[in-house]
């Protein structure tokens, strides 16, 4: 057995709600594993309880056990009467027993902390109140551990050993077997919750052991020993009754062993190997029986196989999460119909035995699981000759000690043999060459679902001219598993025939034999190795002379033709157009050439030089070689040319020109021209003509007597009409005429003579213009008036003036042109010119005092020389100058404005004068003081113009504005007139109302309680850290911000703020410089209430403001309590140990404040005698002795046999309520009273007298026995 230290308790089965019973928890710790999610099953009746099963499908992952029986000892009549184990009946009717010594002396009670702390029978049985209160603390500890609310309502079985019960005796057992027929053949184990105190080294620890009773009442131990003192979880139980605060070890303990139930019922026995009364103090609760049957899972190693293949069937036995040992489980699995064992069975299970005979259909397995082992496996190879879906489910398995498995499915596919072939070569896409070695590769892949043997390559088609060698595969004829591949290969050497063919084609298939002998053939796969034929010819031509040659000379031509390609060329011929035109053929020695071969070819006759050759200047001859490639396509070489020079031919013309006058000539005079053209060359010139540009421009042609001239011959040519002298001729100073003779030589080339000219002088030239200017203006003009100007231009010279224009600088500067009716004037002609628009009077004109306008006429004579007239002017006077501005200011809000609100100011500036104002600006002192400029759309304004101006930034309303009640702003417009004199407008003002200034602070206070003991309440010595968030919720800056906290101030604790100046909306954190230490007065008050306010001085004021207060309350837990003990001191004068009449007794009552608040008015009430206390106030935990006056023993006391004295302590709490102790009693035995001598009676004493004596003796004996009980002290 193992303690589950630091674990939560095992879940309890649900039961009907009973107000005083505890709630169920949800998680259990089993061994070293947390067993969460246990099924809750109400403790069984003698009727059967079905066995819970784990869920299949998580092999190797331990699942949680299931509770199948549960006893929590809560089926009691309440807190009284108090029952013993043998008198208790569970809520299912189950009863229990134990060895007699475990049913006495504080053992075997069904105990709770809610029962009476001074229950008489139990206190007597336990030998005193302290042992009884101790077992009550143990029951409470188990209640806390299991989450009872309140824990005082939990019941447990007491085992406080106020005796020596004896080793290995039954501490707990079922009085009759538990019937669980559905659990037969399943593994079970036990679990229990135990609380222990007085553990080593103080005293001995309990040693608990579980056993199972079979139906024959034979006990079998299950697991190891439970030592509750070994738990890692300790709870501190408060004092109860007379038992002080004590530490209790608690835990849930689950067996690390199990038993395989064989039968329908079983019993539970729990023995304690420690039989000592020294220590061994514990209580147990929540006896559970757990179903810890392992889970059986099975699965096929493959999701699918092919008919005839083998797969592995795996069985996994998975332990439950407590990992207890499981011995003796077994199962038999019957394979699906058509499936058999193929062999190779093995297991990892301890003591595992697998019965699996090849060819059989049944698998039997037995084995164990060791303690701590999670799982083990069994593997068996299986096969089938049938295709289909094979399902092996839980119905196919019979098992003992195992949960049935889920379904394992195997899909067996029909055989589908297949091969694929991918053929490739190292030739790639590059052209093959003669002698190149090509390696062919054949990649064969088994793409079917069954192995294929004897794989070979069949090369069906091969176009190569040479022989293909044997194809080799690694390993000969290999076998291919499903998905496997093999690459076979063969080499081949390329021939010239292959290159001529253009490519080598190769097609192959792969063959093999599938399981069962069926042949398999792959797809066909082909490769092509291209040769990239490149047929080519070259030709070299030569002549038997270098020239020059003359007409009639003979030239003999020869040729060398070469195959410069990589394929054979046939049908070889030479094409020579020159020779062909001369009906001369060319013959070659051979007409077929292999690559690299050449042949000689010769013209069959000599070529005779002709006159055309001479005209050409040379005999140029070009030739090509032609043939046919292996594909029948024509092949032609590049052209090769030979040029033989001839003697040079010459064609020359000359011309002589003449006029019929020597001049000078005037405008309109006529001149007649004639020409003589001669052939000075050695070849005939045709198409004789005269080129005379001047005559041609005048529309005059020239006619020659002859159109063709033989060498050294001439012809006369005459103009068809006279030439008339023009103005241009006069401007040139003469009539200059140049002509050339042209023709065509025998080659068709143009022939042109040197030029010939004739010059006839002209008369001199004179050019002049005049202008007259006028306007429609009155005597005085104003700004903006319009003036229209007009002009009359006259040609006063003797030649035409072109491009006549008016030059008027003022109009030009105003962008006004002048349009004339005519722009070309003959001598003596004039034209009217008018300005295209009226001239508008400007400021500059006003500033000048007049509008003066001067103009002149300009033009160009025929030579391009400029012609200008003398200037002419017109003057008009102007009105006086006025310069002024106006401004209009506006804001984008009417208010009221708030702090920080932005106001955008805009301005409209207008030029109200009659001259332009420059450097226009807005002067605004408020904006300037805020560092805000004003930008205008225009800074120069013509008269009547205005411009929009806007502040560059919004003006931000300030606290001063709020204090003033409004934002008042005044602005003026300024500028400079054209004379540089300053101009300023009248001011304009805008006033925006502002909201009222409202300074305000708020405070938010928080308290951080350092709850050292975690009880959720204040305790003396604990601390509170106070912090404050101060916010300026007003609209004025507040300086000198601080926190006023009277309580902290009284404690000498200051508060520091991160910031002491807060702008509106700003926040600062203030923290107490020290923690506030909680005092007894605070605890007595039941809470710490702290109130604080924030203070500061607002801007513009000397009067501070104070925020509304904020308070925090840190709660306490007022738990008043008072306790007392009483003793009696006998003044035993005669030393007989008894009180005698006349002797005195002083009674002492020790009063203790057992609560956490101060007590006042502390007093002791003793009906026998007055008792005095040294003080009336007790702090928590403090004690004082209150002593009585000496009490004198009376004869009546002696006759009574003892002096019985009772006392009660009382006090007042801080809240004014009264607390009191239970009554304390002392018993002081007195001396036995000796009756006075009397005469001897004649008769025996009466029954009354005998009873009196017997009563006195019995009283003495009881008193002595009580004293002995008080004297006995338990170890620990």
Beta strands, then each sheet from edge to edge (+ up, - down):
strand 1: 2-3
strand 2: 27-30
strand 3: 33-36
strand 4: 66-71
strand 5: 96-97
strand 6: 107-111
strand 7: 156-159
strand 8: 169-174
strand 9: 178-179
strand 10: 187-197
strand 11: 208-213
strand 12: 219-226
strand 13: 233-237
strand 14: 246-254
strand 15: 259-260
strand 16: 265-272
strand 17: 281-291
strand 18: 294-300
strand 19: 304-306
strand 20: 310-318
strand 21: 326-334
strand 22: 339-347
strand 23: 350-355
strand 24: 362-369
strand 25: 375-384
strand 26: 388-392
strand 27: 397-400
strand 28: 402-403
strand 29: 408-413
strand 30: 419-425
strand 31: 437-446
strand 32: 452-462
strand 33: 472-473
strand 34: 485-493
strand 35: 503-514
strand 36: 519-521
strand 37: 525-530
strand 38: 537-543
strand 39: 547-549
strand 40: 554-555
strand 41: 557-563
strand 42: 570-576
strand 43: 586-588
strand 44: 598-603
strand 45: 607-608
strand 46: 618-628
strand 47: 634-636
strand 48: 640-646
strand 49: 653-659
strand 50: 663-665
strand 51: 670-671
strand 52: 673-679
strand 53: 686-692
strand 54: 702-704
strand 55: 714-719
strand 56: 723-724
strand 57: 734-744
strand 58: 750-752
strand 59: 756-762
strand 60: 769-775
strand 61: 780-781
strand 62: 786-787
strand 63: 789-795
strand 64: 802-807
strand 65: 818-820
strand 66: 830-835
strand 67: 839-840
strand 68: 850-860
strand 69: 866-868
strand 70: 872-878
strand 71: 885-891
strand 72: 902-903
strand 73: 905-911
strand 74: 918-924
strand 75: 934-936
strand 76: 946-951
strand 77: 955-956
strand 78: 966-976
strand 79: 982-984
strand 80: 988-993
strand 81: 1001-1010
strand 82: 1023-1032
strand 83: 1038-1044
strand 84: 1055-1057
strand 85: 1067-1072
strand 86: 1076-1077
strand 87: 1087-1098
strand 88: 1104-1106
strand 89: 1110-1115
strand 90: 1122-1130
strand 91: 1144-1153
strand 92: 1160-1165
strand 93: 1171-1173
strand 94: 1183-1188
strand 95: 1191-1192
strand 96: 1202-1212
strand 97: 1218-1220
strand 98: 1224-1229
sheet 1: 1+ 14- 10+ 15-
sheet 2: 1+ 14- 13+
sheet 3: 1+ 14- 10+ 17- 4+
sheet 4: 1+ 14- 10+ 17- 7+ 6-
sheet 5: 2+ 3-
sheet 6: 5+ 8- 16+ 9-
sheet 7: 5+ 8- 16+ 11- 12+
sheet 8: 22+ 25- 20+ 18- 28-
sheet 9: 19+ 29+ 26-
sheet 10: 23+ 24- 21+ 27-
sheet 11: 30+ 31- 34+ 33-
sheet 12: 32+ 35- 36+
sheet 13: 32+ 35- 37+
sheet 14: 38+ 41- 44+ 43-
sheet 15: 39+ 48+ 46- 42+
sheet 16: 39+ 48+ 46- 47+
sheet 17: 40+ 45-
sheet 18: 49+ 52- 55+ 54-
sheet 19: 50+ 59+ 57- 53+
sheet 20: 50+ 59+ 57- 58+
sheet 21: 51+ 56-
sheet 22: 60+ 63- 66+ 65-
sheet 23: 61+ 70+ 68- 64+
sheet 24: 61+ 70+ 68- 69+
sheet 25: 62+ 67-
sheet 26: 71+ 73- 76+ 75-
sheet 27: 72+ 77-
sheet 28: 74+ 78- 79+
sheet 29: 74+ 78- 80+
sheet 30: 81+ 82- 85+ 84-
sheet 31: 81+ 82- 86+
sheet 32: 83+ 87- 88+
sheet 33: 83+ 87- 89+
sheet 34: 90+ 91- 94+ 93-
sheet 35: 90+ 91- 95+
sheet 36: 92+ 96- 97+
sheet 37: 92+ 96- 98+
end
